[in-house]
């Protein structure tokens, strides 16, 4: 078996399986119980230091 055929066989079978398992692991990790607080905190980072006074000053 030449190198190309061997690598093609690995890519078609085992690497696809490994990448699918990694994808499912990342999805399960992102939606694990208790992670909502962390995701909500990360979503608020751009607005963390905004105050109403700064917003009105920039509008003028």
N, CA, C, O and CB atoms as a CASP TS submission, in Angstrom:
PFRMAT TS
TARGET T0000
AUTHOR 0000-0000-0000
METHOD Language model
MODEL 1
PARENT N/A
ATOM      1  N   UNK     1       0.858  -1.176   0.000  1.00  0.00           N
ATOM      2  CA  UNK     1       0.000   0.000   0.000  1.00  0.00           C
ATOM      3  C   UNK     1       0.899   1.233   0.000  1.00  0.00           C
ATOM      4  O   UNK     1       1.801   1.358   0.829  1.00  0.00           O
ATOM      5  CB  UNK     1      -0.973   0.001   1.233  1.00  0.00           C
ATOM      6  N   UNK     2       0.644   2.133  -0.931  1.00  0.00           N
ATOM      7  CA  UNK     2       1.452   3.348  -0.984  1.00  0.00           C
ATOM      8  C   UNK     2       1.003   4.347   0.076  1.00  0.00           C
ATOM      9  O   UNK     2      -0.050   4.195   0.696  1.00  0.00           O
ATOM     10  CB  UNK     2       1.373   3.985  -2.375  1.00  0.00           C
ATOM     11  N   UNK     3       1.817   5.354   0.263  1.00  0.00           N
ATOM     12  CA  UNK     3       1.579   6.330   1.330  1.00  0.00           C
ATOM     13  C   UNK     3       0.269   7.073   1.133  1.00  0.00           C
ATOM     14  O   UNK     3      -0.470   7.284   2.094  1.00  0.00           O
ATOM     15  CB  UNK     3       2.727   7.325   1.401  1.00  0.00           C
ATOM     16  N   UNK     4      -0.031   7.473  -0.099  1.00  0.00           N
ATOM     17  CA  UNK     4      -1.267   8.206  -0.363  1.00  0.00           C
ATOM     18  C   UNK     4      -2.495   7.385   0.024  1.00  0.00           C
ATOM     19  O   UNK     4      -3.405   7.903   0.672  1.00  0.00           O
ATOM     20  CB  UNK     4      -1.345   8.599  -1.838  1.00  0.00           C
ATOM     21  N   UNK     5      -2.529   6.142  -0.357  1.00  0.00           N
ATOM     22  CA  UNK     5      -3.677   5.293  -0.039  1.00  0.00           C
ATOM     23  C   UNK     5      -3.820   5.089   1.471  1.00  0.00           C
ATOM     24  O   UNK     5      -4.932   5.076   1.999  1.00  0.00           O
ATOM     25  CB  UNK     5      -3.543   3.937  -0.740  1.00  0.00           C
ATOM     26  N   UNK     6      -2.697   4.931   2.155  1.00  0.00           N
ATOM     27  CA  UNK     6      -2.739   4.764   3.603  1.00  0.00           C
ATOM     28  C   UNK     6      -3.284   6.022   4.285  1.00  0.00           C
ATOM     29  O   UNK     6      -4.162   5.935   5.144  1.00  0.00           O
ATOM     30  CB  UNK     6      -1.342   4.433   4.141  1.00  0.00           C
ATOM     31  N   UNK     7      -2.767   7.178   3.905  1.00  0.00           N
ATOM     32  CA  UNK     7      -3.242   8.433   4.498  1.00  0.00           C
ATOM     33  C   UNK     7      -4.696   8.703   4.132  1.00  0.00           C
ATOM     34  O   UNK     7      -5.458   9.223   4.947  1.00  0.00           O
ATOM     35  CB  UNK     7      -2.364   9.604   4.045  1.00  0.00           C
ATOM     36  N   UNK     8      -5.079   8.354   2.919  1.00  0.00           N
ATOM     37  CA  UNK     8      -6.466   8.551   2.508  1.00  0.00           C
ATOM     38  C   UNK     8      -7.397   7.657   3.325  1.00  0.00           C
ATOM     39  O   UNK     8      -8.478   8.088   3.724  1.00  0.00           O
ATOM     40  CB  UNK     8      -6.631   8.264   1.003  1.00  0.00           C
ATOM     41  N   UNK     9      -6.991   6.437   3.570  1.00  0.00           N
ATOM     42  CA  UNK     9      -7.789   5.515   4.389  1.00  0.00           C
ATOM     43  C   UNK     9      -7.922   6.034   5.820  1.00  0.00           C
ATOM     44  O   UNK     9      -9.009   5.986   6.396  1.00  0.00           O
ATOM     45  CB  UNK     9      -7.153   4.110   4.394  1.00  0.00           C
ATOM     46  N   UNK    10      -6.832   6.528   6.393  1.00  0.00           N
ATOM     47  CA  UNK    10      -6.883   7.079   7.747  1.00  0.00           C
ATOM     48  C   UNK    10      -7.789   8.308   7.814  1.00  0.00           C
ATOM     49  O   UNK    10      -8.575   8.455   8.750  1.00  0.00           O
ATOM     50  CB  UNK    10      -5.475   7.440   8.225  1.00  0.00           C
ATOM     51  N   UNK    11      -7.676   9.189   6.820  1.00  0.00           N
ATOM     52  CA  UNK    11      -8.492  10.399   6.814  1.00  0.00           C
ATOM     53  C   UNK    11      -9.971  10.070   6.656  1.00  0.00           C
ATOM     54  O   UNK    11     -10.822  10.732   7.249  1.00  0.00           O
ATOM     55  CB  UNK    11      -8.042  11.335   5.697  1.00  0.00           C
ATOM     56  N   UNK    12     -10.278   9.066   5.870  1.00  0.00           N
ATOM     57  CA  UNK    12     -11.677   8.704   5.637  1.00  0.00           C
ATOM     58  C   UNK    12     -12.308   7.986   6.819  1.00  0.00           C
ATOM     59  O   UNK    12     -13.533   7.960   6.935  1.00  0.00           O
ATOM     60  CB  UNK    12     -11.783   7.836   4.413  1.00  0.00           C
ATOM     61  N   UNK    13     -11.512   7.410   7.687  1.00  0.00           N
ATOM     62  CA  UNK    13     -12.107   6.625   8.770  1.00  0.00           C
ATOM     63  C   UNK    13     -11.768   7.194  10.146  1.00  0.00           C
ATOM     64  O   UNK    13     -12.638   7.769  10.800  1.00  0.00           O
ATOM     65  CB  UNK    13     -11.640   5.180   8.683  1.00  0.00           C
ATOM     66  N   UNK    14     -10.549   7.049  10.588  1.00  0.00           N
ATOM     67  CA  UNK    14     -10.194   7.370  11.971  1.00  0.00           C
ATOM     68  C   UNK    14     -10.128   8.864  12.242  1.00  0.00           C
ATOM     69  O   UNK    14     -10.572   9.316  13.298  1.00  0.00           O
ATOM     70  CB  UNK    14      -8.875   6.748  12.313  1.00  0.00           C
ATOM     71  N   UNK    15      -9.591   9.629  11.325  1.00  0.00           N
ATOM     72  CA  UNK    15      -9.491  11.068  11.561  1.00  0.00           C
ATOM     73  C   UNK    15     -10.878  11.696  11.588  1.00  0.00           C
ATOM     74  O   UNK    15     -11.141  12.595  12.388  1.00  0.00           O
ATOM     75  CB  UNK    15      -8.620  11.739  10.481  1.00  0.00           C
ATOM     76  N   UNK    16     -11.769  11.223  10.713  1.00  0.00           N
ATOM     77  CA  UNK    16     -13.147  11.712  10.731  1.00  0.00           C
ATOM     78  C   UNK    16     -13.813  11.399  12.068  1.00  0.00           C
ATOM     79  O   UNK    16     -14.524  12.239  12.619  1.00  0.00           O
ATOM     80  CB  UNK    16     -13.953  11.093   9.578  1.00  0.00           C
ATOM     81  N   UNK    17     -13.590  10.217  12.582  1.00  0.00           N
ATOM     82  CA  UNK    17     -14.148   9.837  13.880  1.00  0.00           C
ATOM     83  C   UNK    17     -13.580  10.706  14.999  1.00  0.00           C
ATOM     84  O   UNK    17     -14.329  11.164  15.861  1.00  0.00           O
ATOM     85  CB  UNK    17     -13.867   8.358  14.169  1.00  0.00           C
ATOM     86  N   UNK    18     -12.286  10.935  14.998  1.00  0.00           N
ATOM     87  CA  UNK    18     -11.645  11.753  16.037  1.00  0.00           C
ATOM     88  C   UNK    18     -12.157  13.185  15.987  1.00  0.00           C
ATOM     89  O   UNK    18     -12.464  13.766  17.028  1.00  0.00           O
ATOM     90  CB  UNK    18     -10.114  11.734  15.876  1.00  0.00           C
ATOM     91  N   UNK    19     -12.253  13.763  14.793  1.00  0.00           N
ATOM     92  CA  UNK    19     -12.742  15.140  14.680  1.00  0.00           C
ATOM     93  C   UNK    19     -14.208  15.256  15.083  1.00  0.00           C
ATOM     94  O   UNK    19     -14.610  16.265  15.663  1.00  0.00           O
ATOM     95  CB  UNK    19     -12.558  15.648  13.253  1.00  0.00           C
ATOM     96  N   UNK    20     -15.001  14.249  14.788  1.00  0.00           N
ATOM     97  CA  UNK    20     -16.402  14.251  15.223  1.00  0.00           C
ATOM     98  C   UNK    20     -16.495  14.195  16.743  1.00  0.00           C
ATOM     99  O   UNK    20     -17.304  14.905  17.340  1.00  0.00           O
ATOM    100  CB  UNK    20     -17.163  13.064  14.601  1.00  0.00           C
ATOM    101  N   UNK    21     -15.685  13.369  17.367  1.00  0.00           N
ATOM    102  CA  UNK    21     -15.681  13.291  18.832  1.00  0.00           C
ATOM    103  C   UNK    21     -15.199  14.592  19.468  1.00  0.00           C
ATOM    104  O   UNK    21     -15.728  15.012  20.497  1.00  0.00           O
ATOM    105  CB  UNK    21     -14.799  12.135  19.295  1.00  0.00           C
ATOM    106  N   UNK    22     -14.204  15.228  18.865  1.00  0.00           N
ATOM    107  CA  UNK    22     -13.740  16.525  19.378  1.00  0.00           C
ATOM    108  C   UNK    22     -14.847  17.560  19.261  1.00  0.00           C
ATOM    109  O   UNK    22     -15.071  18.331  20.194  1.00  0.00           O
ATOM    110  CB  UNK    22     -12.480  17.002  18.615  1.00  0.00           C
ATOM    111  N   UNK    23     -15.543  17.589  18.129  1.00  0.00           N
ATOM    112  CA  UNK    23     -16.640  18.536  17.930  1.00  0.00           C
ATOM    113  C   UNK    23     -17.734  18.322  18.970  1.00  0.00           C
ATOM    114  O   UNK    23     -18.212  19.280  19.576  1.00  0.00           O
ATOM    115  CB  UNK    23     -17.220  18.397  16.514  1.00  0.00           C
ATOM    116  N   UNK    24     -18.129  17.077  19.176  1.00  0.00           N
ATOM    117  CA  UNK    24     -19.168  16.787  20.171  1.00  0.00           C
ATOM    118  C   UNK    24     -18.699  17.140  21.581  1.00  0.00           C
ATOM    119  O   UNK    24     -19.491  17.616  22.394  1.00  0.00           O
ATOM    120  CB  UNK    24     -19.568  15.305  20.109  1.00  0.00           C
ATOM    121  N   UNK    25     -17.425  16.914  21.874  1.00  0.00           N
ATOM    122  CA  UNK    25     -16.883  17.288  23.183  1.00  0.00           C
ATOM    123  C   UNK    25     -16.930  18.783  23.422  1.00  0.00           C
ATOM    124  O   UNK    25     -17.263  19.225  24.522  1.00  0.00           O
ATOM    125  CB  UNK    25     -15.462  16.803  23.315  1.00  0.00           C
ATOM    126  N   UNK    26     -16.602  19.568  22.409  1.00  0.00           N
ATOM    127  CA  UNK    26     -16.645  21.031  22.545  1.00  0.00           C
ATOM    128  C   UNK    26     -18.080  21.500  22.750  1.00  0.00           C
ATOM    129  O   UNK    26     -18.335  22.373  23.579  1.00  0.00           O
ATOM    130  CB  UNK    26     -16.032  21.717  21.299  1.00  0.00           C
ATOM    131  N   UNK    27     -19.014  20.928  22.001  1.00  0.00           N
ATOM    132  CA  UNK    27     -20.424  21.304  22.157  1.00  0.00           C
ATOM    133  C   UNK    27     -20.924  20.958  23.561  1.00  0.00           C
ATOM    134  O   UNK    27     -21.586  21.773  24.203  1.00  0.00           O
ATOM    135  CB  UNK    27     -21.293  20.596  21.093  1.00  0.00           C
ATOM    136  N   UNK    28     -20.614  19.769  24.029  1.00  0.00           N
ATOM    137  CA  UNK    28     -21.033  19.383  25.379  1.00  0.00           C
ATOM    138  C   UNK    28     -20.375  20.250  26.440  1.00  0.00           C
ATOM    139  O   UNK    28     -21.010  20.587  27.439  1.00  0.00           O
ATOM    140  CB  UNK    28     -20.706  17.918  25.636  1.00  0.00           C
ATOM    141  N   UNK    29     -19.119  20.615  26.243  1.00  0.00           N
ATOM    142  CA  UNK    29     -18.424  21.474  27.206  1.00  0.00           C
ATOM    143  C   UNK    29     -19.051  22.868  27.237  1.00  0.00           C
ATOM    144  O   UNK    29     -19.191  23.455  28.310  1.00  0.00           O
ATOM    145  CB  UNK    29     -16.923  21.574  26.856  1.00  0.00           C
ATOM    146  N   UNK    30     -19.430  23.403  26.076  1.00  0.00           N
ATOM    147  CA  UNK    30     -20.019  24.739  26.030  1.00  0.00           C
ATOM    148  C   UNK    30     -21.397  24.782  26.689  1.00  0.00           C
ATOM    149  O   UNK    30     -21.763  25.793  27.289  1.00  0.00           O
ATOM    150  CB  UNK    30     -20.123  25.212  24.589  1.00  0.00           C
ATOM    151  N   UNK    31     -22.156  23.706  26.585  1.00  0.00           N
ATOM    152  CA  UNK    31     -23.508  23.678  27.135  1.00  0.00           C
ATOM    153  C   UNK    31     -23.596  22.903  28.439  1.00  0.00           C
ATOM    154  O   UNK    31     -24.673  22.434  28.807  1.00  0.00           O
ATOM    155  CB  UNK    31     -24.455  23.084  26.134  1.00  0.00           C
ATOM    156  N   UNK    32     -22.483  22.762  29.141  1.00  0.00           N
ATOM    157  CA  UNK    32     -22.494  22.015  30.395  1.00  0.00           C
ATOM    158  C   UNK    32     -23.278  22.796  31.458  1.00  0.00           C
ATOM    159  O   UNK    32     -23.376  24.021  31.382  1.00  0.00           O
ATOM    160  CB  UNK    32     -21.044  21.734  30.878  1.00  0.00           C
ATOM    161  N   UNK    33     -23.824  22.100  32.433  1.00  0.00           N
ATOM    162  CA  UNK    33     -24.548  22.789  33.496  1.00  0.00           C
ATOM    163  C   UNK    33     -23.612  23.734  34.264  1.00  0.00           C
ATOM    164  O   UNK    33     -22.473  23.380  34.568  1.00  0.00           O
ATOM    165  CB  UNK    33     -25.188  21.765  34.459  1.00  0.00           C
ATOM    166  N   UNK    34     -24.096  24.909  34.564  1.00  0.00           N
ATOM    167  CA  UNK    34     -23.312  25.865  35.326  1.00  0.00           C
ATOM    168  C   UNK    34     -22.478  26.812  34.488  1.00  0.00           C
ATOM    169  O   UNK    34     -21.821  27.697  35.036  1.00  0.00           O
ATOM    170  CB  UNK    34     -22.430  25.144  36.243  1.00  0.00           C
ATOM    171  N   UNK    35     -22.488  26.649  33.170  1.00  0.00           N
ATOM    172  CA  UNK    35     -21.653  27.528  32.351  1.00  0.00           C
ATOM    173  C   UNK    35     -22.394  28.788  31.910  1.00  0.00           C
ATOM    174  O   UNK    35     -21.778  29.682  31.329  1.00  0.00           O
ATOM    175  CB  UNK    35     -21.154  26.778  31.132  1.00  0.00           C
ATOM    176  N   UNK    36     -23.683  28.882  32.167  1.00  0.00           N
ATOM    177  CA  UNK    36     -24.444  30.052  31.729  1.00  0.00           C
ATOM    178  C   UNK    36     -23.896  31.331  32.361  1.00  0.00           C
ATOM    179  O   UNK    36     -23.814  32.361  31.693  1.00  0.00           O
ATOM    180  CB  UNK    36     -25.928  29.883  32.079  1.00  0.00           C
ATOM    181  N   UNK    37     -23.528  31.277  33.624  1.00  0.00           N
ATOM    182  CA  UNK    37     -22.999  32.471  34.300  1.00  0.00           C
ATOM    183  C   UNK    37     -21.712  32.950  33.626  1.00  0.00           C
ATOM    184  O   UNK    37     -21.518  34.151  33.437  1.00  0.00           O
ATOM    185  CB  UNK    37     -22.738  32.174  35.796  1.00  0.00           C
ATOM    186  N   UNK    38     -20.840  32.019  33.267  1.00  0.00           N
ATOM    187  CA  UNK    38     -19.591  32.384  32.606  1.00  0.00           C
ATOM    188  C   UNK    38     -19.838  32.980  31.230  1.00  0.00           C
ATOM    189  O   UNK    38     -19.184  33.952  30.852  1.00  0.00           O
ATOM    190  CB  UNK    38     -18.686  31.171  32.489  1.00  0.00           C
ATOM    191  N   UNK    39     -20.775  32.409  30.475  1.00  0.00           N
ATOM    192  CA  UNK    39     -21.078  32.926  29.146  1.00  0.00           C
ATOM    193  C   UNK    39     -21.755  34.298  29.231  1.00  0.00           C
ATOM    194  O   UNK    39     -21.470  35.180  28.422  1.00  0.00           O
ATOM    195  CB  UNK    39     -21.973  31.938  28.383  1.00  0.00           C
ATOM    196  N   UNK    40     -22.637  34.477  30.196  1.00  0.00           N
ATOM    197  CA  UNK    40     -23.271  35.786  30.372  1.00  0.00           C
ATOM    198  C   UNK    40     -22.243  36.843  30.758  1.00  0.00           C
ATOM    199  O   UNK    40     -22.308  37.975  30.280  1.00  0.00           O
ATOM    200  CB  UNK    40     -24.374  35.711  31.438  1.00  0.00           C
ATOM    201  N   UNK    41     -21.299  36.482  31.619  1.00  0.00           N
ATOM    202  CA  UNK    41     -20.249  37.415  32.014  1.00  0.00           C
ATOM    203  C   UNK    41     -19.372  37.785  30.820  1.00  0.00           C
ATOM    204  O   UNK    41     -19.016  38.952  30.656  1.00  0.00           O
ATOM    205  CB  UNK    41     -19.392  36.812  33.134  1.00  0.00           C
ATOM    206  N   UNK    42     -19.025  36.817  29.995  1.00  0.00           N
ATOM    207  CA  UNK    42     -18.203  37.089  28.809  1.00  0.00           C
ATOM    208  C   UNK    42     -18.957  37.952  27.804  1.00  0.00           C
ATOM    209  O   UNK    42     -18.348  38.770  27.114  1.00  0.00           O
ATOM    210  CB  UNK    42     -17.766  35.774  28.146  1.00  0.00           C
ATOM    211  N   UNK    43     -20.267  37.782  27.713  1.00  0.00           N
ATOM    212  CA  UNK    43     -21.062  38.582  26.782  1.00  0.00           C
ATOM    213  C   UNK    43     -21.143  40.040  27.203  1.00  0.00           C
ATOM    214  O   UNK    43     -21.362  40.908  26.359  1.00  0.00           O
ATOM    215  CB  UNK    43     -22.458  38.009  26.663  1.00  0.00           C
ATOM    216  N   UNK    44     -20.972  40.330  28.485  1.00  0.00           N
ATOM    217  CA  UNK    44     -21.072  41.698  28.990  1.00  0.00           C
ATOM    218  C   UNK    44     -19.742  42.444  28.971  1.00  0.00           C
ATOM    219  O   UNK    44     -19.714  43.621  29.332  1.00  0.00           O
ATOM    220  CB  UNK    44     -21.613  41.681  30.391  1.00  0.00           C
ATOM    221  N   UNK    45     -18.652  41.822  28.572  1.00  0.00           N
ATOM    222  CA  UNK    45     -17.334  42.459  28.611  1.00  0.00           C
ATOM    223  C   UNK    45     -17.295  43.773  27.822  1.00  0.00           C
ATOM    224  O   UNK    45     -16.750  44.747  28.342  1.00  0.00           O
ATOM    225  CB  UNK    45     -16.284  41.503  28.065  1.00  0.00           C
ATOM    226  N   UNK    46     -17.838  43.866  26.600  1.00  0.00           N
ATOM    227  CA  UNK    46     -17.750  45.131  25.872  1.00  0.00           C
ATOM    228  C   UNK    46     -18.480  46.290  26.555  1.00  0.00           C
ATOM    229  O   UNK    46     -18.147  47.451  26.317  1.00  0.00           O
ATOM    230  CB  UNK    46     -18.300  44.949  24.492  1.00  0.00           C
ATOM    231  N   UNK    47     -19.457  45.992  27.390  1.00  0.00           N
ATOM    232  CA  UNK    47     -20.261  47.031  28.031  1.00  0.00           C
ATOM    233  C   UNK    47     -19.916  47.241  29.496  1.00  0.00           C
ATOM    234  O   UNK    47     -20.614  47.981  30.189  1.00  0.00           O
ATOM    235  CB  UNK    47     -21.712  46.694  27.910  1.00  0.00           C
ATOM    236  N   UNK    48     -18.874  46.619  29.974  1.00  0.00           N
ATOM    237  CA  UNK    48     -18.575  46.598  31.394  1.00  0.00           C
ATOM    238  C   UNK    48     -18.290  47.999  31.959  1.00  0.00           C
ATOM    239  O   UNK    48     -18.714  48.299  33.075  1.00  0.00           O
ATOM    240  CB  UNK    48     -17.393  45.693  31.647  1.00  0.00           C
ATOM    241  N   UNK    49     -17.603  48.837  31.235  1.00  0.00           N
ATOM    242  CA  UNK    49     -17.207  50.139  31.769  1.00  0.00           C
ATOM    243  C   UNK    49     -18.028  51.300  31.199  1.00  0.00           C
ATOM    244  O   UNK    49     -17.659  52.460  31.383  1.00  0.00           O
ATOM    245  CB  UNK    49     -15.746  50.375  31.489  1.00  0.00           C
ATOM    246  N   UNK    50     -19.118  51.008  30.521  1.00  0.00           N
ATOM    247  CA  UNK    50     -19.980  52.056  29.987  1.00  0.00           C
ATOM    248  C   UNK    50     -20.868  52.625  31.088  1.00  0.00           C
ATOM    249  O   UNK    50     -21.386  51.889  31.928  1.00  0.00           O
ATOM    250  CB  UNK    50     -20.838  51.515  28.831  1.00  0.00           C
ATOM    251  N   UNK    51     -21.031  53.919  31.071  1.00  0.00           N
ATOM    252  CA  UNK    51     -21.973  54.583  31.969  1.00  0.00           C
ATOM    253  C   UNK    51     -22.868  55.463  31.121  1.00  0.00           C
ATOM    254  O   UNK    51     -22.481  55.820  30.009  1.00  0.00           O
ATOM    255  CB  UNK    51     -21.235  55.417  33.074  1.00  0.00           C
ATOM    256  N   UNK    52     -24.038  55.827  31.592  1.00  0.00           N
ATOM    257  CA  UNK    52     -24.935  56.689  30.806  1.00  0.00           C
ATOM    258  C   UNK    52     -24.303  58.040  30.477  1.00  0.00           C
ATOM    259  O   UNK    52     -24.577  58.605  29.419  1.00  0.00           O
ATOM    260  CB  UNK    52     -26.241  56.910  31.561  1.00  0.00           C
ATOM    261  N   UNK    53     -23.457  58.567  31.371  1.00  0.00           N
ATOM    262  CA  UNK    53     -22.827  59.857  31.110  1.00  0.00           C
ATOM    263  C   UNK    53     -21.888  59.779  29.910  1.00  0.00           C
ATOM    264  O   UNK    53     -21.856  60.699  29.092  1.00  0.00           O
ATOM    265  CB  UNK    53     -22.064  60.333  32.345  1.00  0.00           C
ATOM    266  N   UNK    54     -21.133  58.707  29.797  1.00  0.00           N
ATOM    267  CA  UNK    54     -20.221  58.559  28.665  1.00  0.00           C
ATOM    268  C   UNK    54     -20.989  58.414  27.357  1.00  0.00           C
ATOM    269  O   UNK    54     -20.553  58.925  26.325  1.00  0.00           O
ATOM    270  CB  UNK    54     -19.306  57.351  28.874  1.00  0.00           C
ATOM    271  N   UNK    55     -22.115  57.732  27.388  1.00  0.00           N
ATOM    272  CA  UNK    55     -22.888  57.536  26.170  1.00  0.00           C
ATOM    273  C   UNK    55     -23.450  58.856  25.678  1.00  0.00           C
ATOM    274  O   UNK    55     -23.406  59.116  24.475  1.00  0.00           O
ATOM    275  CB  UNK    55     -24.018  56.534  26.404  1.00  0.00           C
ATOM    276  N   UNK    56     -23.975  59.703  26.555  1.00  0.00           N
ATOM    277  CA  UNK    56     -24.541  60.979  26.116  1.00  0.00           C
ATOM    278  C   UNK    56     -23.440  61.933  25.668  1.00  0.00           C
ATOM    279  O   UNK    56     -23.668  62.748  24.773  1.00  0.00           O
ATOM    280  CB  UNK    56     -25.368  61.617  27.242  1.00  0.00           C
ATOM    281  N   UNK    57     -22.262  61.855  26.261  1.00  0.00           N
ATOM    282  CA  UNK    57     -21.161  62.726  25.867  1.00  0.00           C
ATOM    283  C   UNK    57     -20.691  62.387  24.452  1.00  0.00           C
ATOM    284  O   UNK    57     -20.314  63.290  23.706  1.00  0.00           O
ATOM    285  CB  UNK    57     -19.994  62.604  26.864  1.00  0.00           C
ATOM    286  N   UNK    58     -20.705  61.113  24.067  1.00  0.00           N
ATOM    287  CA  UNK    58     -20.267  60.706  22.746  1.00  0.00           C
ATOM    288  C   UNK    58     -21.310  61.018  21.680  1.00  0.00           C
ATOM    289  O   UNK    58     -20.969  61.108  20.501  1.00  0.00           O
ATOM    290  CB  UNK    58     -19.949  59.232  22.739  1.00  0.00           C
ATOM    291  N   UNK    59     -22.577  61.187  22.069  1.00  0.00           N
ATOM    292  CA  UNK    59     -23.644  61.465  21.100  1.00  0.00           C
ATOM    293  C   UNK    59     -23.621  62.909  20.629  1.00  0.00           C
ATOM    294  O   UNK    59     -24.185  63.211  19.577  1.00  0.00           O
ATOM    295  CB  UNK    59     -25.002  61.147  21.706  1.00  0.00           C
ATOM    296  N   UNK    60     -23.004  63.790  21.352  1.00  0.00           N
ATOM    297  CA  UNK    60     -23.033  65.220  21.011  1.00  0.00           C
ATOM    298  C   UNK    60     -22.075  65.568  19.920  1.00  0.00           C
ATOM    299  O   UNK    60     -21.984  66.730  19.525  1.00  0.00           O
ATOM    300  CB  UNK    60     -22.727  66.053  22.212  1.00  0.00           C
TER
END
